[in-house]
Amino acid sequence: MEVPQRFGPLGHEVTRGLIAAVRDTARTEIMPHFRNLSDDMIDTKSGPHDLVTLADQRAEERLARTARALLPDALIIGEESVAANPALLHDLAHATEAVIIDPIDGTGNFVSGLAVFGVILAIMQGGRTVFGLLYDPVMDDWIMAAEGAGAWLGRPGQAPRRLSPPPPVTTDDARGYISLSIFSPDEQRRMMADYPRYGRIRDLYCSCHEYRMLALGSADFLYTSLSKPWDHAAGSLIIQELGGQTLAGDREGYDPAHPRVPLFVRANRQSEISPPGAAN
């Protein structure tokens, strides 16, 4: 059994169908291209570091088809479809149900042949995120959460294992992820002056794996100035179900339809961690 019984508002069969679709898409559309991309399979979007590949596009198309079959009334929001038509994102605030897809999170790593990329899937109902999935195509495992049902680690052919919250930490011991390059130069200088206060700071260039590391207890926080729903809807729910906390701008909680920045996520809400620069 790969999904707990009575797992959240989507129901057992829909949840299993979504997981199966993600696994199948990774097997057929993503992994065959890993370390096997020709130049004509790679393009850019908003800038030279914002990459998209044939694998991103085909994976999103395939996942969207399955999502429509399982949830026929849902709005489909995919990173690549929004890149082609940004107006789609405005519909999220009015949708009764929505499926949010990041077909390959960490595309830059994928293009570079670095095995730190994943598939992110989130479901919203009534303006709330009710299901989130962080899938690792390389290892074929996933972390998932449903509203009110906890966060779980899933592997093929195994019973899912419920995850426990990591212990609270203080800033001096905190390990975290900061996407420094997306802040302004002035913000970067102010933040870097604060770096010695922390135990360790890294950047995986992949929200999927950064949230996975928070959920598995290998990191304590993340901080970013970008809050796109395909990057953060699933992970924020998973951290919430673990007893963590997301601060978006001046509010607690993450709203994919109205994302605020900066985004500061603590794996344990009892941790005494502040964002870099907050004490300056």
C-alpha positions in Angstrom: 0.0 0.0 0.0 1.6 3.3 -1.1 -1.0 5.7 0.3 -2.5 5.7 3.8 -6.2 4.8 3.9 -8.5 7.8 4.5 -5.7 10.1 3.3 -7.1 13.6 3.1 -10.0 15.1 1.0 -8.9 13.7 -2.4 -9.6 10.1 -1.5 -7.4 7.1 -1.7 -8.0 6.3 -5.4 -7.4 9.8 -6.7 -4.3 10.2 -4.6 -2.9 6.9 -5.9 -3.7 7.9 -9.4 -1.8 11.2 -9.1 1.3 9.4 -7.6 1.1 6.8 -10.4 0.9 9.5 -13.0 3.9 11.4 -11.6 6.0 8.2 -11.5 5.0 7.1 -15.0 5.7 10.6 -16.4 9.1 10.6 -14.8 9.9 7.2 -16.2 8.8 8.0 -19.8 9.3 11.7 -20.3 12.0 12.8 -17.8 14.6 10.2 -17.0 15.3 9.2 -20.7 16.5 12.7 -21.2 18.6 13.0 -18.1 22.3 13.4 -19.2 21.0 12.9 -22.7 19.9 16.3 -23.9 20.9 17.7 -27.2 21.2 21.5 -27.7 18.0 21.7 -29.6 16.1 20.3 -26.6 17.1 23.2 -24.3 15.6 26.8 -24.5 15.4 29.8 -22.2 12.4 31.7 -20.9 12.8 35.0 -18.9 16.6 35.0 -19.0 19.7 33.0 -19.7 19.5 31.1 -16.4 15.7 30.3 -16.7 15.9 27.1 -18.7 13.2 24.9 -20.1 13.7 21.6 -21.9 11.7 19.3 -24.1 11.4 17.0 -21.0 9.8 19.8 -19.0 7.2 20.5 -21.7 6.3 16.9 -22.4 6.1 16.0 -18.7 3.8 18.9 -18.0 1.5 17.9 -20.9 1.3 14.3 -19.8 0.6 15.3 -16.1 -2.0 17.8 -17.2 -3.9 15.1 -19.2 -4.0 12.7 -16.3 -5.0 15.5 -13.8 -7.9 16.4 -16.1 -9.0 12.8 -16.2 -8.9 12.4 -12.4 -10.2 15.9 -11.5 -12.2 17.0 -14.5 -13.4 20.2 -13.0 -10.0 21.4 -11.8 -8.1 24.3 -13.2 -4.6 23.2 -14.4 -1.7 25.5 -13.5 1.6 24.4 -14.9 4.9 26.3 -14.8 5.4 26.0 -18.5 1.9 26.8 -19.5 2.0 29.9 -17.3 5.3 30.9 -18.9 3.6 30.8 -22.3 0.4 32.5 -21.0 0.9 34.4 -17.7 -2.8 35.3 -17.5 -3.5 31.7 -16.5 -2.1 32.4 -13.0 -4.8 35.0 -12.3 -7.5 32.3 -12.5 -6.0 30.5 -9.5 -7.7 33.0 -7.1 -11.1 32.1 -8.4 -10.8 28.4 -8.9 -12.9 26.0 -6.8 -10.3 23.3 -7.4 -6.8 23.6 -9.0 -3.9 21.3 -9.9 -0.5 23.0 -9.7 2.4 21.3 -11.6 6.1 21.8 -11.7 7.1 19.1 -14.2 10.9 19.5 -13.5 11.8 21.6 -10.5 15.6 22.3 -10.7 15.8 22.3 -14.5 19.2 24.0 -14.4 20.5 21.0 -12.4 18.8 18.6 -14.8 20.4 20.3 -17.8 23.8 20.1 -16.0 23.5 16.4 -15.3 23.2 17.0 -11.5 20.7 14.5 -9.9 19.0 17.2 -7.8 15.7 17.8 -9.5 12.1 16.7 -8.9 8.5 16.8 -9.8 6.1 18.9 -7.6 2.4 18.5 -7.6 -0.2 20.4 -5.4 -4.0 20.4 -5.2 -6.0 23.3 -4.1 -9.7 23.2 -3.0 -11.7 26.2 -1.8 -8.6 28.4 -1.8 -6.5 26.0 0.4 -3.7 23.6 -0.5 -5.1 20.2 0.5 -2.5 17.9 -1.1 1.2 18.2 -1.9 3.8 15.8 -3.5 7.5 16.2 -3.8 8.8 13.4 -6.0 12.5 12.4 -6.7 12.6 10.7 -10.2 16.2 9.4 -9.6 15.4 7.5 -6.5 11.7 6.9 -7.3 10.4 8.0 -3.9 8.2 10.8 -2.7 7.1 12.9 0.3 3.4 13.7 0.4 1.0 15.4 2.7 -2.8 15.9 2.8 -4.5 18.6 4.9 -5.1 17.3 8.4 -3.5 13.9 7.6 0.2 14.5 8.2 3.3 14.1 6.0 4.5 10.8 4.7 7.5 9.2 2.9 6.4 6.8 0.2 8.4 4.2 -1.7 7.2 1.6 -4.3 5.9 -1.5 -2.8 6.2 -0.3 0.8 3.8 1.0 3.4 4.2 4.8 3.7 6.1 6.0 6.7 4.7 8.9 8.7 7.3 11.7 9.2 7.9 13.3 12.6 8.9 16.9 13.1 12.6 17.6 13.5 13.8 19.0 16.8 13.8 22.7 17.4 17.1 24.5 17.0 18.5 28.0 17.5 20.1 30.2 14.8 23.6 29.2 15.8 22.9 25.5 15.0 20.5 26.1 12.1 21.1 24.6 8.7 19.2 26.2 5.9 18.8 27.2 2.2 19.0 30.7 1.0 18.6 31.6 -2.7 21.0 34.5 -2.4 21.3 35.2 -6.1 17.7 36.3 -6.5 17.9 39.1 -3.9 19.1 42.5 -4.9 22.8 43.3 -4.5 22.2 45.5 -1.5 20.1 42.8 0.1 22.8 40.2 -0.7 25.5 42.3 1.1 23.3 42.9 4.2 22.4 39.2 4.4 25.9 37.9 3.9 27.1 40.0 6.8 24.7 37.9 8.9 25.8 34.5 7.6 28.3 33.7 10.5 25.3 33.5 12.8 24.1 30.3 11.2 25.4 26.7 11.4 25.4 26.2 7.6 23.8 27.9 4.6 23.4 26.2 1.2 21.4 26.5 -2.0 20.3 23.4 -4.0 18.7 25.4 -6.8 15.7 23.1 -6.4 12.7 23.8 -4.1 11.6 20.2 -4.3 14.7 18.9 -2.7 15.1 21.8 -0.3 11.6 21.1 1.1 12.4 17.4 1.2 15.5 18.0 3.3 13.4 20.1 5.7 10.8 17.4 6.0 13.5 14.7 6.5 15.3 16.6 9.2 18.4 17.4 7.3 17.7 21.2 7.2 15.9 23.7 9.5 14.8 26.6 7.3 14.7 28.2 3.9 14.5 31.8 2.8 13.7 33.2 -0.6 12.4 36.3 -2.4 10.4 34.3 -4.9 7.2 32.4 -4.0 5.7 30.9 -7.2 2.9 28.4 -6.4 4.6 25.5 -8.3 7.7 25.9 -6.1 6.1 26.3 -2.7 2.4 25.2 -2.5 3.2 21.5 -1.9 6.3 22.0 0.3 4.5 24.6 2.5 1.7 22.1 3.2 4.1 19.3 4.0 6.0 21.5 6.5 2.7 22.7 8.0 1.6 19.1 8.5 4.9 18.4 10.2 4.3 21.2 12.7 6.5 23.8 10.9 5.7 27.3 9.9 5.7 29.5 6.8 5.9 33.2 7.0 5.0 35.0 3.8 5.7 38.7 4.0 4.0 39.9 7.1 1.6 37.0 7.4 1.7 33.4 8.6 0.8 30.7 6.0 1.4 30.4 2.3 -1.4 31.3 -0.1 -0.6 30.1 -3.7 -3.2 32.4 -5.2 -1.8 35.5 -3.4 1.9 34.7 -2.7 3.8 37.2 -0.6 7.6 37.7 -0.2 10.0 37.2 1.3 9.2 33.6 2.2 10.7 32.2 5.4 10.0 28.5 6.3 10.9 26.9 9.6 10.8 23.1 9.7 9.8 23.3 13.4 7.8 26.4 14.5 9.5 26.2 17.9 12.9 26.8 16.4 14.4 30.2 17.4 15.6 31.1 13.9 15.4 34.5 12.3 16.0 35.4 8.6 19.4 36.8 7.7 19.5 40.5 8.1 16.6 40.6 10.5 18.9 41.5 13.4 20.6 44.3 11.5 
